[in-house]
Amino acid sequence: MQRYFLNEHYKGQNLVRITGEDVHHIGRVMRMKIGDHIWVVFNESKTASAAITNIEDTFVEVEILGWEPQNKELPVQITVASGLPKGDKLEWIIQKGTELGAFEFVPFIADRSVVKWDKKKEVKKIERWNKIAKEAAEQAHRQVLPTVHPPFTLTELIEYSNQFTCKLVAYEEAAKEGETSSFAKALQSAKAGDSFFIVYGPEGGLSEKEKDVLINNNFVICGLGPRILRTETAPLYTLAAISYHFELMR
Amino acid sequence: MQRYFLNEHYKGQNLVRITGEDVHHIGRVMRMKIGDHIWVVFNESKTASAAITNIEDTFVEVEILGWEPQNKELPVQITVASGLPKGDKLEWIIQKGTELGAFEFVPFIADRSVVKWDKKKEVKKIERWNKIAKEAAEQAHRQVLPTVHPPFTLTELIEYSNQFTCKLVAYEEAAKEGETSSFAKALQSAKAGDSFFIVYGPEGGLSEKEKDVLINNNFVICGLGPRILRTETAPLYTLAAISYHFELMR
């Protein structure tokens, strides 16, 4: 069943209007008819099953039939902060990361980021990234639509991270030295509602300088096992481990 | 430091000869010289650091200097059995799965596999898949080179699976019904040296018939959390969770 993120608060109404690009998707792409059912996702993970009551050029009206149990989301919010990687790897991180339950993506321009960030093309890039998150969230049956921010500088990232319960850095050198306990300890100490801000280096890893700045700002260095993970694999490792820890393990 | 898989048993020798494609890689691609150091990986995860003593057209000779600790591999062997997916998704599964510690890949022709398996192109495909596994194993610092088999039928898969300690199926419908304990229970009951055979459906999932055949052959159905994972993401989830369980958690 198709899922649409409304990006609005539920106000108690029985009839809901969908506007914007989703109107075209419902009417022309999926060719839905009056009576067809869809999921509509409000803020705060409130997700309703709804029947289409009216299809117009500029809006689709639906009637709420019932509510999906609020159990699709991780009990902790995970923000994935990736050093800007090459090519389309960030799109892959966003797509898979959204499937795996990430709350938010904060790319940042790392010392060793090869790709040049072109401010002129920024708007189109951010649009594309957010569209990828939206499609992935719909397919994965998410009840939250993850946000993708424009790339931060390290300074902006540090400032942004201050609001988070737990701040971690996936650091390859730590793994090589056999560091295995910080990540598990962080998960064991966490409780529902906590927010994790996790930093990953680009290809080539984080620089010594970046690592020192993060440590001086109370980030905890973590290894992610003995095998070296690529920049696009490491975030998926942590998200899967977090899901396993909080959702499958007793 | 470059890593080369020799695919032979260590016989106690101090000088080792490398032959085949790796000779070209060492001499022409990496342009190494006498005295340069590399890792050479024998069977049974025996991995030596070695110095190049001679570079010829048909072989490279190295002298063993020391041994890497045998700690890069998961304590349980994981075989990833993927219903043949579309496009190059299996290549992603092989590459990322190898980074994440998979022991072996057994693609199979599922009821809902869209792609037609062309026996004429089989040899080239298998070569390519195994090359991807090799490159990923080298970069991830694996001490085992995962094998990629030609696609099995379901019957061949069932027969092959009989040698494994634990047989699981990642089944989307189970996740939708809230099944959360089978996977964790399987990991909790496992001990070092066990082998896991895990089946994943293609896009569209496994058919009812396939699910029934697997259950009748003692496979355990598992959910992988409340979010729907794509065919190429599910194997990565299980590998990461297994690594977290055995390598990071106390």
Contacts between the chains, C-beta under 8 A, distances in Angstrom:
chain1	res1	chain2	res2	distance
A	71	B	178	7.9
A	71	B	226	5.6
A	72	B	226	4.7
A	72	B	227	6.0
A	73	B	226	7.9
A	96	B	230	7.9
A	96	B	233	5.5
A	96	B	236	7.7
A	99	B	227	6.1
A	99	B	228	7.4
A	99	B	229	5.5
A	99	B	230	6.2
A	99	B	233	5.3
A	100	B	227	6.9
A	100	B	229	7.3
A	100	B	233	6.9
A	100	B	237	6.9
A	101	B	225	7.6
A	101	B	227	5.7
A	139	B	228	6.6
A	139	B	230	7.5
A	140	B	227	4.6
A	140	B	228	5.1
A	140	B	229	7.3
A	141	B	226	7.6
A	141	B	227	6.2
A	141	B	228	5.2
A	142	B	227	6.5
A	178	B	71	7.9
A	180	B	247	6.4
A	180	B	248	5.4
A	181	B	248	7.4
A	181	B	250	7.1
A	183	B	244	7.9
A	183	B	248	5.7
A	184	B	244	7.4
A	184	B	248	4.6
A	184	B	249	4.9
A	184	B	250	6.6
A	223	B	248	7.9
A	224	B	243	7.9
A	224	B	248	7.6
A	225	B	101	7.6
A	225	B	243	4.7
A	225	B	244	7.8
A	225	B	247	4.9
A	225	B	248	6.4
A	226	B	71	5.6
A	226	B	72	4.8
A	226	B	73	7.9
A	226	B	141	7.7
A	226	B	247	6.7
A	227	B	72	6.0
A	227	B	99	6.1
A	227	B	100	6.9
A	227	B	101	5.7
A	227	B	140	4.6
A	227	B	141	6.2
A	227	B	142	6.5
A	227	B	243	7.8
A	228	B	99	7.4
A	228	B	139	6.5
A	228	B	140	5.1
A	228	B	141	5.2
A	229	B	99	5.5
A	229	B	100	7.3
A	229	B	140	7.3
A	230	B	96	7.9
A	230	B	99	6.2
A	230	B	139	7.4
A	233	B	96	5.5
A	233	B	99	5.3
A	233	B	100	6.9
A	233	B	236	7.5
A	236	B	96	7.7
A	236	B	233	7.5
A	236	B	236	5.5
A	236	B	237	7.9
A	236	B	240	6.7
A	237	B	100	6.9
A	237	B	236	7.9
A	237	B	240	4.3
A	237	B	243	7.2
A	237	B	244	7.9
A	238	B	240	7.9
A	240	B	236	6.7
A	240	B	237	4.3
A	240	B	238	7.9
A	240	B	240	3.6
A	240	B	241	5.4
A	240	B	244	7.6
A	241	B	240	5.4
A	241	B	241	6.3
A	241	B	243	7.5
A	241	B	244	3.7
A	241	B	248	7.2
A	243	B	224	7.9
A	243	B	225	4.7
A	243	B	227	7.9
A	243	B	237	7.2
A	243	B	241	7.5
A	244	B	183	7.9
A	244	B	184	7.4
A	244	B	225	7.7
A	244	B	237	7.9
A	244	B	240	7.6
A	244	B	241	3.7
A	244	B	244	5.9
A	244	B	245	7.0
A	245	B	244	6.9
A	245	B	249	7.9
A	247	B	180	6.4
A	247	B	225	4.9
A	247	B	226	6.7
A	248	B	180	5.3
A	248	B	181	7.4
A	248	B	183	5.7
A	248	B	184	4.6
A	248	B	223	7.9
A	248	B	224	7.7
A	248	B	225	6.4
A	248	B	241	7.2
A	249	B	184	4.9
A	249	B	245	7.9
A	250	B	181	7.1
A	250	B	184	6.6
